[in-house]
Amino acid sequence: MNFDNVRVRIAPSPTGYLHVGTARTAIFNWLYARRYNGKFIVRIEDTDAERSKTELIEPILDALKWLGLDWDEPPYFQSQRMDRYKPYVDKLLEQGYAYRCFCTPEELDQRRKEAMAAKQSPSYNKKCRHLSQDEINANIEKGMPYAIRLAIPENEETSYEDLVSGTITKQNTEIEDFVILRKDGRAVYNMAVVVDDHEMEITHVIRGNDHISNTFKQIHIYKALGFDLPKFAHVPLILRPDKRKVSKRLGDKDVAEYGQEGFLPEALFNFLCLLGWSPKDDREYLPPDELKNIFSLENVNRSNPIFNEDKLLALNAEYIRKMTDHDLAVIVAPMLVAAEYTTKYWLETRWDYLRKIVGLLKERCRKMTDFVRLSAYFFYSDFEYDPKAADKRLKPESREYLTRLLDKFDSLDDFSKENLEKAMGEVSEELDVKRGKLIHPTRVAVSGISEGPGLFDILETIGKDQTVERIRRAIEFIDKRES
């Protein structure tokens, strides 16, 4: 295969936000371009005036950027190219590859219903394909509106070599004479796509396998216009756990939502790439920079993968663990400010403190939002105790444990992990109780919850003053519950 001058494209429609299916197709195209030093093009297909929303264009482009995808030319907009399609339609009409269709919507609908009732194909019956020139002229003189249909060669079959599925063949009787220009003069999707891909010199069309039926139609337009065909590669669709196709209409999350929920773009990129493609080994952690060097269409699977969010969570957690504390802190800082845990100025002056917190929590976080959920007590001490944790750990018997620990901790000059652990061991021996009897109530006392990183890491991080204050507060809490 010739990999010179590779040019690929992603063509999202602004009828909704960027969902994971389109995002995965964009990733495949981008990786293919980068692997072979080609060009990656973005084309916004916004010719559906009824459904397209201009306010969705920027969110789509922002989502692509968030995933780390960059394009090599300014984005194209199909709506700005509407005048480019009709000359090609006129050429097809002049050369006899297309014809005018004067059928009304009512006629077409009635014919479709009759065909379905008779258990026949509801495709167009080619009524206007056989009109004489005199009939055509008479209809035009009457001012009858018409669409333009492509004349599919009869008694033949159409084949093409798909880079994923191999040779695919369809009988031309299964391809109707489809409309290429509407009665209002607008080119339909298949016509516009062929012209755009030709003029943009697209060499490889990589898209979902739900477009295979469109490919056969587009091949006939290519051939009728005398254009060279690009290489086609139809990748498997991403399915929901219920085996239905991932869809905006079914309420599946868009890419931006995953970002808002705390998923890292590199993790989502990695995960989506593995839906329908495999490096042919057991690796799952494959950062974009590595994927650029190994991606190939030969390793695209034919079967439709299932979107498993638990696997995405696990992969996201691995990305979090592999990041430096500094890089994580850069992402977490504005989230903490937005949650009103602290201020931007405070964080700038306590950057080492933030990095230490991030380092303590990273092993327990599967999403970036977990850092916010699990870190509140590092920033303020007047937190509410988790009711279940308080009922279980801040009981009357815990009062003595916390009182003895309070005295011991308050006497320490060096508030290090080692000294804290030693101090707790001494209290454990003095009271003749297992260390767990002391650790669990202390954890709830200083954090309000029963989960988190190592207790001595927490105590060392928040420091002596905060530790003593919080244990004293917990003792008062126990006293109030007893009274």
C-alpha positions in Angstrom: 0.0 0.0 0.0 1.2 3.5 -0.8 1.5 5.7 2.3 2.8 8.8 0.5 0.7 11.9 1.1 -1.8 10.3 3.4 -4.8 12.6 4.0 -7.6 11.6 6.3 -10.5 13.4 7.8 -13.1 13.4 10.6 -16.4 14.9 9.7 -18.6 15.4 12.8 -22.2 16.8 12.4 -23.2 19.5 14.8 -26.5 17.9 15.6 -25.3 17.0 19.0 -22.1 17.0 21.1 -19.1 14.8 20.3 -20.0 11.3 21.5 -17.4 8.5 22.0 -18.1 6.8 18.7 -17.2 9.8 16.7 -14.3 10.5 19.0 -12.9 7.0 18.6 -13.2 7.4 14.7 -11.3 10.7 15.0 -8.6 9.1 17.1 -8.1 6.3 14.5 -7.9 8.9 11.7 -5.5 11.1 13.7 -3.2 8.1 14.6 -3.2 7.0 11.0 -2.1 10.4 9.8 0.6 10.7 12.5 1.9 7.2 11.9 2.5 7.9 8.2 3.4 11.6 8.4 0.1 12.5 6.7 -2.5 15.2 7.2 -5.5 15.1 9.6 -8.4 17.2 8.4 -11.5 18.3 10.3 -14.7 19.0 8.3 -17.9 20.1 10.0 -20.8 18.6 8.1 -23.5 21.1 8.8 -25.7 21.0 5.7 -28.7 19.6 7.7 -30.2 23.0 8.3 -33.1 21.6 10.3 -30.9 19.7 12.8 -27.5 21.4 12.8 -26.8 23.8 15.7 -24.0 26.4 15.2 -23.6 26.6 19.0 -22.4 23.0 19.1 -19.5 23.5 16.7 -17.1 25.0 19.2 -17.8 22.4 21.9 -17.1 19.7 19.3 -13.8 21.3 18.3 -12.9 21.8 22.0 -13.6 18.2 22.8 -11.3 17.1 19.9 -8.6 19.4 21.3 -9.1 18.1 24.8 -8.4 14.6 23.6 -5.1 15.9 22.2 -6.1 15.9 18.6 -4.7 18.6 16.4 -5.5 19.2 12.7 -3.2 20.3 9.9 -5.5 22.7 8.1 -8.2 25.1 9.3 -11.5 23.3 9.8 -13.7 23.1 6.7 -17.5 23.8 6.9 -19.7 22.1 4.5 -22.3 24.9 4.8 -19.7 27.3 3.3 -19.2 25.1 0.3 -22.8 24.7 -0.9 -22.1 26.4 -4.2 -19.4 23.8 -5.0 -21.7 20.8 -5.4 -24.2 21.8 -8.1 -21.6 22.0 -10.9 -20.7 18.4 -10.3 -24.4 17.4 -10.3 -24.9 19.3 -13.6 -22.0 17.4 -15.1 -23.6 14.1 -14.1 -26.9 15.2 -15.5 -25.4 16.3 -18.8 -23.5 13.1 -19.3 -26.5 10.9 -18.5 -25.4 9.6 -15.2 -28.2 11.3 -13.4 -31.8 12.3 -14.2 -34.5 14.7 -13.0 -37.2 13.2 -10.7 -40.5 15.0 -10.7 -42.2 12.7 -8.2 -44.0 14.4 -5.3 -43.4 13.4 -1.7 -46.9 12.1 -1.5 -46.3 9.8 -4.6 -43.1 8.5 -3.1 -44.7 7.9 0.3 -47.7 6.0 -1.3 -45.4 3.9 -3.5 -43.2 3.0 -0.5 -46.3 2.0 1.6 -47.6 -0.2 -1.3 -44.2 -1.9 -1.8 -43.9 -2.7 1.9 -47.5 -4.0 2.0 -46.6 -6.3 -0.9 -43.3 -7.3 0.9 -41.2 -5.7 -1.9 -38.3 -3.4 -1.7 -39.5 0.1 -0.8 -36.7 1.7 -2.9 -37.5 4.1 -5.7 -39.0 2.4 -8.8 -37.1 4.5 -11.4 -40.3 6.0 -12.8 -38.7 9.2 -13.9 -35.5 7.5 -15.2 -37.3 6.6 -18.4 -39.1 9.9 -19.2 -38.5 11.1 -22.7 -36.9 14.4 -23.4 -40.2 15.9 -24.5 -41.8 14.8 -21.2 -38.9 16.3 -19.2 -39.2 19.6 -21.1 -43.0 19.7 -20.6 -42.6 19.2 -16.9 -40.0 21.9 -16.7 -42.2 24.3 -18.7 -45.0 23.6 -16.2 -42.7 24.7 -13.4 -42.8 21.2 -11.7 -40.1 21.0 -9.0 -37.6 18.2 -9.3 -34.8 16.5 -7.5 -31.8 14.9 -9.2 -31.2 11.2 -8.9 -28.1 9.2 -9.7 -28.7 6.4 -12.3 -27.2 3.3 -10.9 -26.0 0.9 -13.7 -28.4 -2.0 -14.0 -27.6 -5.7 -14.2 -24.2 -5.3 -12.5 -22.6 -5.6 -9.1 -20.4 -3.3 -7.1 -17.3 -4.4 -5.2 -14.6 -2.7 -3.2 -11.7 -3.7 -1.0 -12.2 -2.6 2.5 -9.0 -2.3 4.6 -10.8 -3.8 7.6 -13.4 -6.3 6.2 -11.8 -7.3 2.9 -13.7 -7.5 -0.3 -17.4 -6.4 0.0 -19.8 -6.9 -2.9 -23.4 -5.7 -3.4 -25.8 -6.3 -6.3 -26.7 -3.0 -8.0 -30.4 -4.1 -7.7 -29.9 -3.5 -3.9 -28.8 0.1 -4.5 -31.7 2.5 -5.5 -31.4 5.5 -7.8 -30.8 7.8 -4.8 -31.3 11.6 -4.7 -28.1 13.6 -5.1 -29.7 17.1 -5.2 -32.8 18.0 -3.4 -35.6 20.0 -4.9 -34.4 23.1 -3.1 -31.1 22.9 -4.8 -29.1 21.5 -1.8 -26.8 18.6 -2.3 -27.5 15.5 -0.2 -24.9 14.0 2.2 -23.5 11.4 -0.2 -23.0 13.9 -3.0 -21.4 16.5 -0.8 -19.1 13.9 0.8 -17.7 12.7 -2.5 -17.0 16.2 -3.7 -15.5 17.3 -0.5 -13.3 14.2 -0.2 -12.2 14.6 -3.8 -11.4 18.3 -3.6 -9.6 17.9 -0.2 -7.6 15.0 -1.7 -8.6 12.6 1.0 -6.7 9.3 0.4 -8.2 7.1 3.2 -11.8 7.3 4.4 -11.8 5.7 7.9 -15.2 5.6 9.5 -17.8 3.5 11.3 -19.1 0.3 9.6 -22.6 1.8 9.6 -21.4 3.8 6.6 -20.9 0.8 4.4 -24.2 1.3 2.6 -23.2 4.9 1.9 -19.9 3.7 0.5 -21.6 1.8 -2.3 -23.6 4.9 -3.2 -20.5 7.1 -3.1 -18.5 4.7 -5.2 -21.0 5.2 -8.0 -20.7 8.9 -7.8 -16.9 8.7 -7.8 -17.0 6.5 -10.9 -19.6 8.6 -12.7 -17.5 11.7 -12.2 -14.3 9.9 -13.2 -12.6 10.5 -9.8 -10.1 8.1 -8.2 -11.5 6.2 -5.3 -9.9 6.7 -1.8 -9.2 3.7 0.3 -12.1 2.8 2.5 -11.7 1.3 6.0 -14.9 0.7 8.1 -14.2 0.2 11.7 -16.5 -1.6 14.2 -19.2 0.3 16.0 -18.9 0.8 19.8 -21.9 -0.8 21.5 -23.5 -0.2 24.9 -23.7 -3.0 27.4 -27.2 -3.6 26.1 -25.7 -4.3 22.7 -27.2 -1.2 21.1 -25.0 1.3 19.3 -23.6 4.1 21.4 -25.7 7.1 20.5 -26.4 10.7 21.5 -30.1 9.9 21.1 -29.9 7.2 23.7 -28.4 9.6 26.2 -24.9 8.3 26.1 -22.3 10.7 27.5 -20.4 13.0 25.3 -16.6 13.5 25.5 -16.9 16.7 27.5 -19.0 14.9 30.2 -16.2 12.4 30.7 -13.8 15.3 31.3 -16.2 17.0 33.7 -16.5 13.7 35.6 -12.8 13.5 36.2 -11.4 11.3 33.4 -8.0 12.3 32.0 -7.9 12.9 28.2 -5.0 10.5 27.7 -6.9 7.7 29.5 -10.0 8.2 27.4 -7.9 8.4 24.3 -6.1 5.2 25.2 -9.4 3.4 26.2 -11.2 4.4 23.0 -8.3 3.3 20.8 -8.6 -0.2 22.4 -12.3 -0.4 21.4 -12.0 -2.1 18.1 -8.2 -2.1 17.8 -5.5 -4.1 19.5 -1.7 -4.0 19.7 -1.7 -7.8 19.4 -0.4 -8.2 22.9 -1.8 -7.9 26.4 -0.8 -4.3 27.0 -3.6 -1.9 27.9 -1.6 1.2 29.1 -0.7 2.8 25.8 -0.1 6.6 25.9 -0.9 8.6 22.7 2.8 9.1 21.9 3.3 5.3 21.8 0.1 4.7 19.9 1.3 7.0 17.2 4.2 4.7 16.4 2.3 1.4 16.4 -1.2 2.1 15.1 -2.2 0.2 12.0 -5.5 -0.6 10.2 -4.4 -4.2 10.0 -5.0 -4.6 13.7 -8.5 -3.2 13.7 -11.0 -5.9 14.7 -14.2 -6.7 12.8 -16.4 -7.4 15.8 -18.2 -4.5 17.6 -16.7 -3.8 21.0 -18.7 -3.2 24.2 -18.1 0.1 26.1 -17.2 -1.0 29.6 -16.9 2.0 31.9 -15.4 0.0 34.7 -12.4 -0.8 32.4 -12.2 2.9 31.6 -12.1 3.7 35.3 -9.4 1.2 35.9 -7.3 2.6 33.1 -7.9 6.2 34.3 -6.7 5.2 37.7 -3.5 3.8 36.2 -2.9 7.0 34.4 -3.4 8.9 37.6 -0.9 6.7 39.5 1.7 7.2 36.8 1.5 11.0 36.8 3.8 13.1 38.9 2.4 14.8 42.0 3.2 18.2 40.4 1.3 17.5 37.2 -1.7 16.1 39.2 -1.6 19.2 41.5 -1.8 21.5 38.5 -5.1 19.8 37.5 -6.5 19.4 41.0 -5.8 23.0 42.1 -8.6 24.8 40.1 -11.0 22.0 41.1 -10.4 22.7 44.8 -10.9 26.4 44.2 -14.1 25.7 42.4 -15.3 23.5 45.3 -14.5 26.4 47.6 -12.1 24.4 49.7 -9.4 27.0 49.4 -8.3 30.0 47.3 -6.0 30.2 44.3 -3.7 32.5 46.3 -3.5 30.1 49.3 -2.6 27.2 47.0 0.1 29.2 45.3 1.7 29.8 48.7 1.3 26.2 49.9 2.2 24.3 46.7 4.3 21.8 48.5 1.4 21.0 50.8 -0.9 20.5 47.8 1.6 18.2 46.2 1.9 16.1 49.3 -1.9 15.7 49.6 -2.1 14.7 46.0 0.7 12.2 46.5 -1.1 10.7 49.5 -4.4 10.3 47.7 -3.4 9.3 44.1 -3.4 5.5 44.9 -7.1 5.8 46.0 -8.4 7.9 43.1 -9.9 6.5 40.0 -11.1 9.9 38.7 -9.7 13.4 39.2 -12.9 14.4 41.0 -12.0 11.8 43.7 -9.2 14.1 44.8 -11.8 16.7 45.7 -14.1 14.2 47.3 -11.4 12.7 49.5 -9.4 15.8 50.4 -11.8 18.2 52.1 -10.4 17.6 55.6 -6.9 18.7 54.5 -8.3 22.2 54.0 -10.7 22.8 56.9 -11.4 21.3 60.3 -15.0 22.1 60.9 -16.2 19.1 58.7 -19.2 17.0 59.5 -18.5 13.5 60.7 -19.8 10.7 58.4 -22.7 9.4 60.4 -21.9 5.7 60.0 -18.2 6.3 60.8 -19.1 8.3 63.9 -21.5 5.7 65.1 -19.0 3.0 64.7 -15.8 4.8 65.8 -16.6 7.7 68.1 -18.2 5.7 70.8 -17.9 6.3 74.6 -15.1 3.8 74.9 -13.1 5.8 72.3 -13.0 8.8 74.6 -10.2 7.4 76.8 -8.2 6.3 73.7 -8.4 9.7 72.1 -7.7 11.5 75.4 -4.5 9.5 76.0 -3.4 10.1 72.4 -4.1 13.8 72.6 -1.7 14.1 75.6 0.9 12.0 73.9 0.7 13.9 70.5 0.7 17.2 72.3 4.0 16.4 74.0 5.8 15.6 70.8 8.4 18.1 69.5 9.1 16.3 66.2 5.7 15.5 64.6 7.0 13.0 62.1 5.5 9.8 60.9 8.0 7.7 62.8 7.4 9.5 66.1 3.7 9.4 65.6 3.7 5.7 65.0 6.0 5.2 68.0 3.7 7.3 70.2 0.6 5.4 69.2 2.5 2.1 70.0 3.3 3.3 73.5 -0.4 4.3 74.2 -1.5 0.9 72.8 0.8 -0.9 75.3 -0.2 1.4 78.2 -3.9 0.8 77.6 -3.3 -2.9 76.7 -5.4 -2.6 73.5 -4.7 -3.4 69.9 -3.5 -0.5 67.8 -6.7 -0.7 65.7 -8.7 0.4 68.7 -6.7 3.7 68.5 -6.2 4.1 64.8 -9.9 4.0 63.7 -11.3 6.6 66.1 -8.3 8.8 65.4 -8.8 8.6 61.7 -12.5 9.7 62.0 -11.5 12.4 64.5 -9.0 14.1 62.1 -10.8 13.5 58.8 -14.5 12.8 59.5 -14.4 9.7 57.4 -13.2 6.1 57.7 -11.3 5.8 54.5 -8.1 7.5 53.2 -4.4 7.2 53.1 -2.2 6.1 56.0 -3.2 7.7 59.3 0.3 8.8 60.1 0.7 10.3 56.7 -2.4 12.4 57.4 -1.3 13.4 60.9 2.1 14.5 59.7 0.6 16.4 56.8 -2.0 18.4 58.7 0.5 19.0 61.5 0.5 19.0 65.3 -1.8 22.0 65.9 -4.5 20.7 63.6 -4.2 17.1 64.9 -4.5 18.2 68.5 -7.4 20.5 67.8 -9.4 17.9 65.9 -8.9 15.1 68.4 -10.1 17.6 71.1 -13.1 18.4 69.0 -13.9 14.6 68.6 -13.7 14.2 72.4 -16.2 17.0 72.8 -18.4 15.4 70.2 -18.4 12.1 72.2 -19.2 14.0 75.4 -22.2 15.7 73.8 -23.6 12.5 72.5 -23.4 11.0 76.0 -25.1 13.8 77.7 
